[in-house]
């Protein structure tokens, strides 16, 4: 995949794993390269597209802003960069305790 194309297309991965499971895994286990507060999902996507400090391959939008909490996470990772690929998400255990955090919507460059 050529992730460096000037025009990027971000989609929810279609790899045979539930979207919420992928989003939860990314939120818990991916290294967050940058976090910010945005007004909507389009702004989070735009932040990933315009990022110039690292190659933003994916983002997690956690929903409308709540107070001063960050709701947009940018990552240099996607399922193509993980050693086990999509199997990573299938083998991951869900957290034992649900702390009530929003899972959000995860998108990666396709």
N, C-alpha and C positions, 0 to 999 in steps of 0.2 A: 504494500500500500504506500502511496505517495502522500504522506501526511503534510508535506510542505507546500502543497498546491495553494495558490493565492485564494482560490474559491474553495471553501471547505463546506462539506455537507455533514451536519451532525444529526445522528439518528439514535434511537434507542436500539441497542444491540438485539438482533434476532438470532440467538444462538441456542435456543432450546431451554433457556433458563428463565424463570419468572422475572419480570422487570423489577419488582420490588426487592427480590433477593439480590439482584445485581446492584441496585442502588444502595441497599443496606450494606453490602460488602464493601463497595467503594467508599461510602461514608465512614466506615469503621477501620478499614485496612489500607486504603490508598494513602500515600503521602500527599498531603495537601500543599501544593506549591504556592497557592495564593487563595485568600479568603476575602470576600467583600460583601457589602450589603447592596443589593440592587432592588429596583422597584418591580421588576417582572422577569419572566423567563427569557424574553428576547434580549434584555440587558445582560443577563448572565452569559448567554450564547455569544453576544457581541464582545464581551470582555475576553472570552476564550479565543475568538477569531482574531482580535486585535493584540493579544498578548505578545510582547516582544522580548521579555526576559527569559523565556523558556518556550519550548514547543508545546502548546496546549493541545493535548489529544482528546481530552474529555472534560466534562463539567457535571456537577451535581447541583441542581436548583431545588432548594428545600421549601419553596413556597413564598407567599407574600411576606414582607418584612414584619417581624415581631419585635418591637422595641428597638434596641441597638444591636441585636444579635446578627451575626453574619448569616446570609441565606444562599450564598453562591460559593462553591468550592471549585477551583480549577486544578486539573491534574496533568502531569506529563505522561500518565499511564493510560492504557486501554487494554482490552482483552487480548490484543495482538502482542503486547509487550510482556505479558505474564508468561512465565515458563510453562505452566500447565494449560494455558489458554482458557477456554470456557470451562474446563473441568475444575478450575479454581473455585468457581462459584458453587458448583454442585457438591464439592467436598467440604465446603465451609459450614460450620455450625452457627446457628442463630444464637445471639446472646442469651444467656440464662435470665437476665433481668431486663425488662423493657422499661427504659427510663422515660418514655413518652416523647422522645425527640421525633421530629418529623423525618421520614425516610427520604422523601423527595423524588425527583425525576432525574435519571442519569442518561446522558447522551455522550456519544463518542463520534469522532471523525470517521466517516466511512469512505 
